[in-house]
Amino acid sequence: MQIKLIAIGKTDNHSINSLIEEYSKRLNFYIKFEFEVIPDLKNTKSLSESLQKEKEGELILKKLANSDELILLDERGKSYSSMDFSAYLQKKMNGGLKQLIFVIGGPYGFSDAVYSRANGKISISKMTFSHQMIRPFFIEQLYRGFTILRNEPYHHE
């Protein structure tokens, strides 16, 4: 199985990018992982919130194959403990899935078309984080999940 994280908009914050690179490198020891950024839309000041979500949604949907499982990182999604999330990952791997794609939407969330295509939603926290910060947090949780599956000493209960 391959895991891909797609995010809308780049970040210029070197500290965030450094964390993303560090945990992506660690994660690739366990599974093929790719982080892809869809560039920010241009001239968004003239777009309504709904039109911006729709245009971002079109860009997200273009990145998917029919066989991909799409999971949205969404505040209304299911919450997991780190242990439960590792079990979730194991179940996906056991299911013979080729590619599991997680998506971090833009500032206004996802379009109806993206919600319709999604196979599920996961909430990272009941708290709200910037779309920049959630990237390293989620990649670290993927890494943590795989260290739990391998019974490595990274996670402490």
C-alpha positions, 0 to 999 in steps of 0.5 A: 500500500502507498499513502499520499497526503495532499494539501492545498497551498504551500507553506513558506515556513521553514520550520514546518517544512523541516518537520514535514521533511523529517517525518516523511523521511522517517515514514518512508522507512515503513511504507511508501509515502508521498506528500503533495501540495496543490498550489493556492488558487490565484485571485481568490479575492474575487471568488466566493467561499463556495466557488473557491471550495469548488475550484479547489475540489476540482484540483483535488479530484484530478489527483485521484484514481478510481481505485484510490481510497480518499480520506478527508482530514475534517473537523467533523470526522471520526477521532482516533487515539494513536493506538486506534489510528495504528489499528486503522492503518493496519486494517487498510493494509490488510484490505489490499488497498493500493493507495490511501489518500488523505487530504487537507483542504483549503481554508474553507474546507471541501466542496460537495463533490469532494465530500461525495467522493470521499470514503471517510473523514478523520478529525485530528482534534476538536481544536482548530489548527492552521492548515499549515500546522496540521501537515507535520502533526498528521505526518507525525501521527502516521509515523507514530502509527507505524512505530506502534505496529512494529512495537518500537519504543517511540510511542509510550502508553 
